Amino acid sequence: MFAKEGVLKTTFLRLFVLCFFAIGGFSLVFFSTDRFQIARDPAAIRQVYDFSHLRGSALDVAMKERLIAGIEVDRQTDRVGLGMGHFAFVNASGEKTLGCREFGKVAMRFEAEGMVVNGERPAMEVEGACEFSDDLARVSPLYIPVARILGEKPADGEFQFRDGKEITVRFANLSDEWPRKWVLVSVRMMGSRAHFNIDRNDLNKVLGHPFLVNLE
């Protein structure tokens, strides 16, 4: 009798353990799959940032406004990050896609505030991969390695930084002193099949004021 009860208890315990791991495994697959789909499916983006119903000039305006209105500065100890808004849309081939999937690179051009060298304003362009955040609503920041740049002697040319996300920073019309205040004047999104540009007028129209970045 006792032996039979022991066998039943052992069998029950084994079934309980198997069910526990089965449920745990299912949950892991479910949530991992859900995250996998969210990271890749344009339909997962918030409806307010889904412009797949727009075409022509209406789409152009919506994309510009979303990118510009979403601009944020992430200031850290030795670097400054610049992020933007993200969106879904229908490309020229009729495919619904994501901004960073269509445009693989993004470049932000700045001019030094209150400084002119030989009749030209010092210019800085920051270029890197266009990558979207986990919730698809944002373009991940491009980080300017401020400490490393300011530690170098000012000079025109191109600097490439490969610590983490690869970033290219280009300077032109510099003097013997690094400008500290920079005004955003344009944004370019570049892909193998298409380009998308935002100019100074677009920025001022959406923001209502110059977008200033202080590199201190």
Summary of the structure (lengths in Angstrom):
residues: 216
radius of gyration: 25.0
end to end distance: 81.5
largest distance: 101.4
contacts: 615
relative contact order: 0.15
helix: 34%
strand: 32%
